Amino acid sequence: MWKKLKIFFYFKKMIQRARTLIRNREETGEMVRKVRSKLNKQEIRDSLKGFLGKVQALVRLVDQYRLGNYRDISKKSIILVAAGLLYFLSPIDAVPDILAGIGLVDDLAVITYIWKTVDKEIKQFLHWEKEKPQNNDPKLDENDAIS
């Protein structure tokens, strides 16, 4: 119970931070770069297993929103997604990420919550992404393909 409360209160702080962050293209871009960098670490990729594609999709969604290429998502939802990525980045959360094997459990709980809450809008983004003409956008990384 206590861990759930810690996650909730810390995630609320991330939502407040995301409200400001999402309005600043440069800061949002820096967050996207940091999440991508964290996702490139093998131990993180191994820990995420079946969630890697979901986290990568959320990163791409925020990045395309930031670039102005995709806006078919409510402000509330994009803030929630950004807050989840901020939570994922933070070394200070309910279960510290340095604890091998279990450190990302709370992060995955937050990602799962976001995915379920914003499911329809995420699916719309994935459909848009799949249907949009390929323009070899250098912002996208081949490691961002959905697994």
PECOR-V99412 format. One record per residue. RES is the residue in one small letter. PHI is phi in whole degrees, -180 to 180 (NA if undefined). PSI is psi in whole degrees, -180 to 180 (999 if undefined). NEAR is the number of other ideal C-beta (glycine too) atoms within 12 Angstrom. Layout:
BEGIN
res: (RES & RES)
phi: (PHI & PHI)
psi: (PSI & PSI)
near: (NEAR & NEAR)
END
This chain:
BEGIN
res: (m & w & k & k & l & k & i & f & f & y & f & k & k & m & i & q & r & a & r & t & l & i & r & n & r & e & e & t & g & e & m & v & r & k & v & r & s & k & l & n & k & q & e & i & r & d & s & l & k & g & f & l & g & k & v & q & a & l & v & r & l & v & d & q & y & r & l & g & n & y & r & d & i & s & k & k & s & i & i & l & v & a & a & g & l & l & y & f & l & s & p & i & d & a & v & p & d & i & l & a & g & i & g & l & v & d & d & l & a & v & i & t & y & i & w & k & t & v & d & k & e & i & k & q & f & l & h & w & e & k & e & k & p & q & n & n & d & p & k & l & d & e & n & d & a & i & s)
phi: (NA & -62 & -63 & -62 & -66 & -62 & -61 & -58 & -67 & -69 & -65 & -59 & -64 & -67 & -64 & -60 & -65 & -66 & -59 & -79 & -59 & -65 & -85 & -114 & -58 & -68 & -65 & -64 & -61 & -65 & -62 & -59 & -62 & -66 & -65 & -61 & -64 & -64 & -69 & -81 & -78 & -59 & -65 & -71 & -59 & -64 & -69 & -75 & 40 & -69 & -96 & -56 & -61 & -68 & -63 & -61 & -64 & -65 & -63 & -63 & -60 & -63 & -64 & -68 & -64 & -58 & -77 & 84 & -81 & -139 & -130 & -85 & -150 & -69 & -59 & -58 & -70 & -67 & -67 & -62 & -64 & -61 & -63 & -63 & -69 & -63 & -61 & -59 & -74 & -68 & -78 & -108 & -149 & -61 & -126 & -55 & -64 & -73 & -78 & -55 & 86 & -116 & -65 & -100 & -59 & -68 & -61 & -67 & -64 & -67 & -61 & -63 & -59 & -63 & -59 & -69 & -71 & -111 & -49 & -61 & -71 & -67 & -62 & -62 & -63 & -62 & -66 & -58 & -62 & -69 & -87 & -68 & -62 & -72 & -127 & 51 & -59 & -67 & -71 & -87 & -109 & -61 & -74 & -87 & -64 & -72 & -81)
psi: (-45 & -41 & -40 & -41 & -41 & -44 & -47 & -51 & -39 & -38 & -36 & -39 & -39 & -33 & -44 & -44 & -40 & -33 & -39 & -45 & -45 & -19 & -10 & 108 & -41 & -45 & -39 & -41 & -39 & -42 & -44 & -45 & -41 & -41 & -44 & -40 & -43 & -39 & -18 & -9 & 127 & -40 & -33 & -46 & -43 & -41 & -34 & -30 & -111 & -8 & -10 & -48 & -36 & -45 & -43 & -39 & -40 & -38 & -46 & -39 & -50 & -41 & -44 & -33 & -48 & -41 & -10 & 8 & -24 & 120 & 13 & 56 & 142 & 155 & -43 & -43 & -43 & -33 & -42 & -44 & -47 & -40 & -39 & -40 & -37 & -42 & -45 & -38 & -32 & 130 & -13 & 103 & -169 & -38 & 108 & 136 & -19 & -12 & 103 & 133 & -38 & -6 & -23 & 5 & -47 & -36 & -43 & -34 & -41 & -45 & -42 & -44 & -47 & -47 & -44 & -38 & -38 & 20 & -50 & -44 & -33 & -44 & -39 & -42 & -46 & -38 & -46 & -45 & -42 & -37 & -20 & 147 & 140 & 127 & 17 & 46 & 118 & -14 & -26 & 140 & 138 & -20 & -8 & 5 & 142 & 130 & 999)
near: (8 & 10 & 17 & 17 & 13 & 21 & 29 & 21 & 17 & 30 & 34 & 20 & 20 & 36 & 31 & 17 & 26 & 35 & 22 & 18 & 30 & 36 & 17 & 16 & 17 & 14 & 21 & 33 & 23 & 20 & 36 & 38 & 22 & 23 & 39 & 31 & 17 & 30 & 37 & 21 & 18 & 12 & 18 & 29 & 21 & 16 & 27 & 31 & 16 & 16 & 29 & 31 & 23 & 35 & 42 & 35 & 39 & 49 & 43 & 37 & 44 & 47 & 36 & 31 & 38 & 31 & 21 & 11 & 22 & 29 & 19 & 21 & 30 & 19 & 18 & 18 & 32 & 34 & 32 & 35 & 48 & 42 & 36 & 45 & 45 & 42 & 41 & 45 & 34 & 30 & 19 & 19 & 31 & 30 & 28 & 19 & 27 & 15 & 17 & 14 & 15 & 17 & 24 & 37 & 24 & 31 & 41 & 30 & 27 & 39 & 38 & 24 & 26 & 38 & 29 & 17 & 23 & 32 & 21 & 16 & 30 & 37 & 21 & 22 & 34 & 28 & 16 & 22 & 28 & 15 & 11 & 17 & 10 & 9 & 11 & 8 & 18 & 9 & 23 & 25 & 19 & 13 & 23 & 28 & 17 & 24 & 16)
END
